[in-house]
Structure formats: structure tokens, C-alpha cells
Amino acid sequence: MAIQLFAHNQTAYNAVIVMLAETRKAAVIHPTGTCKSFIGFKLCEDNPDKHILWLSPSEYIFKTQLENPASSGGDTPKNITFLTYAKLILLDSQRIAELQPLHL
């Protein structure tokens, strides 16, 4: 089932697509509880041929974010590697290169 975004997140998603095309960087600044993670999941879903590196401060955050698509009847895209900031710091440059994060 395709991820459906709330109107405010669809607007942000559209802006993310433009920012990534222009600068290869994007940020979404919305208050806590506005389902920002759905924007990221939608980006993953719309780019199934890309590998996404999803960073978070803790594994607890991943768990709560992963509950969102499940609670709305969707699946978590399979092209994501979840890492905490602390874990990323411990990886050497070869392992980071092997992750091959998304390049739009």
C-alpha cells in the first residue's frame, strides 16, 4: 500500500524533492508529532532502486518511527539501513562507502 501524506507533509515532500534536485540536501522542520517520518518513508518508497541511510539519535526513535507506517496499514520500505549517530561514528570509511547512501 502506498504511503499517503497529510497535506502539510505533501507540501514539505514536494519542497524536499526540489531541494534535493537543486542542492542534494534537504531539511524538514516541523513540530514534534506532525509525522515527519512519513516524508522520509515516502522518499524511500518513491526511490526503491536507491539505498537510504536513515540516521537517528537512538534505536528507540527508530522503533517509534517504524510504528507509523504499520499503524496506517503500510509497510516500511526495504531499502533503508537504520543507524544511530553513535554507530555511524564508529564505522570506518570503507564500511561507510559500502552503505552507498541515496544520491538523487
C-alpha positions, -999 to +999 in steps of 0.1 A: +000+000+000+014+034-010+022+059+017-004+087+018+009+120+032-011+146+051-015+179+031+011+197+052+036+168+047+028+166+010+038+203+007+070+196+026+077+165+005+074+185-027+098+210-013+122+182-004+122+169-040+130+204-053+158+209-027+174+176-034+174+183-071+189+217-066+214+211-038+213+174-029+204+185+006+171+189+023+156+195+058+121+194+071+114+215+102+080+206+116+069+203+152+071+170+170+041+148+163+034+160+127+045+127+111+078+140+096+090+104+093+063+097+068+081+122+045+112+101+047+094+069+043+076+083+012+110+093-003+122+058+003+091+043-013+094+066-043+130+056-048+130+018-045+162+015-065+181+037-041+196+027-007+186+051+021+207+057+052+184+067+080+201+083+109+187+088+144+199+097+179+186+064+193+172+030+185+140+039+205+134+067+179+136+041+151+111+019+169+086+047+173+091+059+137+085+024+123+052+021+142+038+049+120+036+031+086+025-001+103-004+017+121-016+032+089-016-001+071+016+004+051+049-014+050+083+000+058+103+003+026+130-023+024+157-001+010+166+015+044+196+010+067+189+024+101+219+037+121+223+057+152+247+087+152+269+068+177+271+037+154+279+059+124+308+075+142+323+040+149+323+030+112+355+033+091+354+049+057+353+015+039+321+005+058+305+039+052+313+036+014+297+001+015+264+016+028+260+035-005+235+061+008+210+077-015+223+101-042+194+117-060 
